[in-house]
Structure formats: C-alpha cells, structure tokens
Amino acid sequence: MSATVTIEIPASSEGLVRQLLALHEELGALALSAADGTVLEACEAAVLSKGRELTQSILAQAVARRVTAAEKKGARFGRVCAGGPSATAARRPAGS
C-alpha cells in the first residue's frame, strides 16, 4: 500500500479534489494500458476532455457563488436623473 497524506480543505472543495484525484488515477491507468507510441496522444486526449469538464464545473461554481452573494446583498437602489424631454426628443423639421 502506498503512503497517504491527510490535508484539510473546505468542505465545499471536496468534490473538486475528488475529481482531480480521479483524473490523476485515470491518466495513470491510461498511460499503463495505451499501446506503445500512443501514450502521449491518449493521455492528452483524455486530459483535454476531462479538463474541459472540470474547468466548466469550476466556472459554474464560481458564477453561482457570485450570484448567491449578489442576492444576499439585495438590489441596489439609488437616484438616477433622467434627461428632460428636450434632451431625448428628436427635433421636428422646420416645415411641419
């Protein structure tokens, strides 16, 4: 059995760490099982596909945290000055 290390991480990061470890193990197994001369290509294809999924997951979580934080703050209210009618209306032609 290989040596293990215990680390403390936020509970919210557990899924990410598990995904990274699974990818690491998958790449190790793929490297051992790929045919001679195809190891790099096989591992690169796997890491691109799985890495894209992992990146999308991380981005989705980051956006969700931002949305949750914004919802907790509530809507921003403030004064907004609108221009008068002359500032927004088009001028009429002189011949009308």
CNS distance restraints for C-alpha pairs under 8 A (distance, minus, plus):
assign (resid   9 and name CA) (resid  13 and name CA) 6.55 0.50 0.50
assign (resid   9 and name CA) (resid  14 and name CA) 7.15 0.50 0.50
assign (resid  10 and name CA) (resid  14 and name CA) 6.99 0.50 0.50
assign (resid  13 and name CA) (resid  17 and name CA) 6.29 0.50 0.50
assign (resid  14 and name CA) (resid  18 and name CA) 6.15 0.50 0.50
assign (resid  15 and name CA) (resid  19 and name CA) 6.17 0.50 0.50
assign (resid  16 and name CA) (resid  20 and name CA) 6.23 0.50 0.50
assign (resid  16 and name CA) (resid  54 and name CA) 7.97 0.50 0.50
assign (resid  16 and name CA) (resid  58 and name CA) 7.87 0.50 0.50
assign (resid  17 and name CA) (resid  21 and name CA) 6.18 0.50 0.50
assign (resid  18 and name CA) (resid  22 and name CA) 6.09 0.50 0.50
assign (resid  19 and name CA) (resid  23 and name CA) 6.17 0.50 0.50
assign (resid  19 and name CA) (resid  54 and name CA) 7.60 0.50 0.50
assign (resid  20 and name CA) (resid  24 and name CA) 6.16 0.50 0.50
assign (resid  21 and name CA) (resid  25 and name CA) 6.21 0.50 0.50
assign (resid  22 and name CA) (resid  26 and name CA) 6.02 0.50 0.50
assign (resid  23 and name CA) (resid  27 and name CA) 6.09 0.50 0.50
assign (resid  23 and name CA) (resid  47 and name CA) 7.66 0.50 0.50
assign (resid  23 and name CA) (resid  50 and name CA) 7.28 0.50 0.50
assign (resid  24 and name CA) (resid  28 and name CA) 6.28 0.50 0.50
assign (resid  25 and name CA) (resid  29 and name CA) 6.24 0.50 0.50
assign (resid  26 and name CA) (resid  30 and name CA) 6.03 0.50 0.50
assign (resid  27 and name CA) (resid  31 and name CA) 5.99 0.50 0.50
assign (resid  27 and name CA) (resid  43 and name CA) 5.99 0.50 0.50
assign (resid  27 and name CA) (resid  46 and name CA) 7.38 0.50 0.50
assign (resid  27 and name CA) (resid  47 and name CA) 7.56 0.50 0.50
assign (resid  28 and name CA) (resid  32 and name CA) 6.45 0.50 0.50
assign (resid  29 and name CA) (resid  33 and name CA) 6.24 0.50 0.50
assign (resid  30 and name CA) (resid  34 and name CA) 5.81 0.50 0.50
assign (resid  30 and name CA) (resid  39 and name CA) 7.63 0.50 0.50
assign (resid  30 and name CA) (resid  42 and name CA) 7.31 0.50 0.50
assign (resid  30 and name CA) (resid  43 and name CA) 6.60 0.50 0.50
assign (resid  31 and name CA) (resid  39 and name CA) 5.44 0.50 0.50
assign (resid  31 and name CA) (resid  40 and name CA) 7.74 0.50 0.50
assign (resid  31 and name CA) (resid  42 and name CA) 7.64 0.50 0.50
assign (resid  31 and name CA) (resid  43 and name CA) 6.51 0.50 0.50
assign (resid  34 and name CA) (resid  38 and name CA) 6.18 0.50 0.50
assign (resid  34 and name CA) (resid  39 and name CA) 5.32 0.50 0.50
assign (resid  34 and name CA) (resid  42 and name CA) 6.96 0.50 0.50
assign (resid  35 and name CA) (resid  39 and name CA) 6.62 0.50 0.50
assign (resid  38 and name CA) (resid  42 and name CA) 5.98 0.50 0.50
assign (resid  39 and name CA) (resid  43 and name CA) 6.05 0.50 0.50
assign (resid  40 and name CA) (resid  44 and name CA) 5.87 0.50 0.50
assign (resid  41 and name CA) (resid  45 and name CA) 6.15 0.50 0.50
assign (resid  42 and name CA) (resid  46 and name CA) 6.30 0.50 0.50
assign (resid  43 and name CA) (resid  47 and name CA) 6.08 0.50 0.50
assign (resid  44 and name CA) (resid  48 and name CA) 6.07 0.50 0.50
assign (resid  45 and name CA) (resid  49 and name CA) 6.29 0.50 0.50
assign (resid  46 and name CA) (resid  50 and name CA) 6.00 0.50 0.50
assign (resid  46 and name CA) (resid  51 and name CA) 7.99 0.50 0.50
assign (resid  47 and name CA) (resid  51 and name CA) 5.27 0.50 0.50
assign (resid  48 and name CA) (resid  52 and name CA) 5.98 0.50 0.50
assign (resid  49 and name CA) (resid  53 and name CA) 6.56 0.50 0.50
assign (resid  50 and name CA) (resid  54 and name CA) 6.13 0.50 0.50
assign (resid  51 and name CA) (resid  55 and name CA) 6.00 0.50 0.50
assign (resid  52 and name CA) (resid  56 and name CA) 6.15 0.50 0.50
assign (resid  53 and name CA) (resid  57 and name CA) 6.22 0.50 0.50
assign (resid  54 and name CA) (resid  58 and name CA) 6.25 0.50 0.50
assign (resid  55 and name CA) (resid  59 and name CA) 6.13 0.50 0.50
assign (resid  56 and name CA) (resid  60 and name CA) 6.04 0.50 0.50
assign (resid  57 and name CA) (resid  61 and name CA) 6.22 0.50 0.50
assign (resid  58 and name CA) (resid  62 and name CA) 6.23 0.50 0.50
assign (resid  59 and name CA) (resid  63 and name CA) 6.19 0.50 0.50
assign (resid  60 and name CA) (resid  64 and name CA) 6.09 0.50 0.50
assign (resid  61 and name CA) (resid  65 and name CA) 6.19 0.50 0.50
assign (resid  62 and name CA) (resid  66 and name CA) 6.35 0.50 0.50
assign (resid  63 and name CA) (resid  67 and name CA) 6.19 0.50 0.50
assign (resid  64 and name CA) (resid  68 and name CA) 6.11 0.50 0.50
assign (resid  65 and name CA) (resid  69 and name CA) 6.12 0.50 0.50
assign (resid  66 and name CA) (resid  70 and name CA) 6.16 0.50 0.50
assign (resid  67 and name CA) (resid  71 and name CA) 6.12 0.50 0.50
assign (resid  68 and name CA) (resid  72 and name CA) 6.26 0.50 0.50
assign (resid  69 and name CA) (resid  73 and name CA) 6.44 0.50 0.50
assign (resid  70 and name CA) (resid  74 and name CA) 6.40 0.50 0.50
assign (resid  71 and name CA) (resid  75 and name CA) 7.56 0.50 0.50
assign (resid  83 and name CA) (resid  87 and name CA) 5.58 0.50 0.50
assign (resid  83 and name CA) (resid  88 and name CA) 6.66 0.50 0.50
assign (resid  84 and name CA) (resid  88 and name CA) 6.75 0.50 0.50
assign (resid  85 and name CA) (resid  89 and name CA) 5.67 0.50 0.50
assign (resid  86 and name CA) (resid  90 and name CA) 7.78 0.50 0.50
assign (resid  92 and name CA) (resid  96 and name CA) 7.26 0.50 0.50
